[in-house]
Amino acid sequence: MDIRDVPEAHLDRALDLAYLVFHERPEEEKRKHHRELLMPCERIGAYDGETLVGFVAAHRFTLSVPGGDLPCPGLTFVSVAPTHRRRGVLSAMLAELYARCTERAVPIAALWASEDAIYGRFGFGPATQGASVEIDSRRPLALRIDPDERPLRLIDPADAPATVGPFYESTRAHRAGRIARDQERWSGEWLPDEDEEDDALSPPRIVALGDPIAGYAVYRTKGENEDAGTPALVRVDEVEAETPAVAAALWRYLASIDLTDTVRAWGRPLDDPLFLFAADRDQVKVTGVNPALWVRLIDVGAVLTARSWAVRAELVLEVRDNRIPANSGRFRLTTDAAAGGARYEPTVDPADLALDVRDLGACCLGGTRVVDLVAAGLVEEHAPGSAEEFDHALRTARLPHTDDEF
């Protein structure tokens, strides 16, 4: 295999390969949109002669981590031709990506996994989780707190980057795992007129509370389909609020839209205040919890020293990484909560914790507890109490959360 950049002239080849792999046959308009989406991406291909048999694209994202931001390629359209499976094609493309990231001092990468079983082998760990929620809105939403009574207003999606965009950006500092959105991401990816998965849904609607904005929700609706037995629906894509009262007002609005009787929200944070201020949990149900953003630590030390820490800790970590040897070995991690940083230095001292890089990726944003990984047999605790000490240092005020699927 020849691993090299995929030029613009080969974009249609890349799309044909992706549609073959994912069993899709999109309309021309969707194909055009995918082509435009891939244009600014970094594109790595595997060629067998002149035939493109593997493809990986990477968005040039910025990802929030506790206390700051890091450049983070977001992998998408990952495809290997069915004729070339199990021949090291994906391994070679990801190795090339990791090498490029190392050269550019880009310490972290991320993706949404089409198949969970694949990406752990390449060092990715599920760093954020999402809860699917269903609200029975045939009756008023029962709440334990008083909603914010400031006026609500609908916002034209075309104005979203200028109106709700700054508010969204301000929320990124409060949760790790969030992707910065430029105008193109708002308009082209987050708020397209037609939903890619369900063309029966309405165009996106945005409702905002307060002036200046104190919170907003993005949603779509569709009427009842008696033949299919599906209810009249409000599908919620995003709710952001600066206070619980603002969140309560937005959820009350979403559950009171006329001619609908079900509200469904996918990928809500596991610590969403809705789950606590809803007065009737038979009315507000969590219907599933799934991994969301998978993170790959390309330079473990750079990520751990870039994030902030909740308390001081000193631990020796023995890290295993069979894809990026520079990450492997024993390292002393010393966190400094007051200064907001950490030191990460090689050591020959005995390890307090031994873990795979994928599990370090899963807990690095504060979304997975190390003590749970120990209990699952995935992390070895050589020094009693060290897993709990690591958890105390990793803790964030809010759990990491990712809305943006890519």
Buried (B, 14 or more C-beta within 10 A) or exposed (E): BEBEEBEEEBBEBBBBBBBBBEEEEBEEEBBEBBBEBBEEBBBBBBBBEEEBBBBBBBBEBBBBBBBEBBBBBBBBBBBBBEEBEEBEBBBBBBBBBBEBBBEEEBBBBBBBBEEEEBBBEBBBBBBBBBBBBBBBBEEEBBBEBEBBEBEBBEBEBEEBBEBBBEBBEEBBEBBBBBBBBEEEBBBEBBBBEBBEEEEEBBEBBBBBBBEEBBBBBBBBBBEBEEEEEEBBBBBBBBBBBBBBBBBBBBBBBBBBBEEBBBBBBBBBBBEBBBBEBBEEEEBBBBEEEEBBBBBBBBBBBBBBBBBBBBEBBBBBBBBBBEBBEEBBBBBBBBBBBEEEBBBBEEBEEEBBBBBBBBBBBBBBBBBBBBBBBBEEEBBBBEEEEBBBBBBBBBBBEBBBBBBBBB
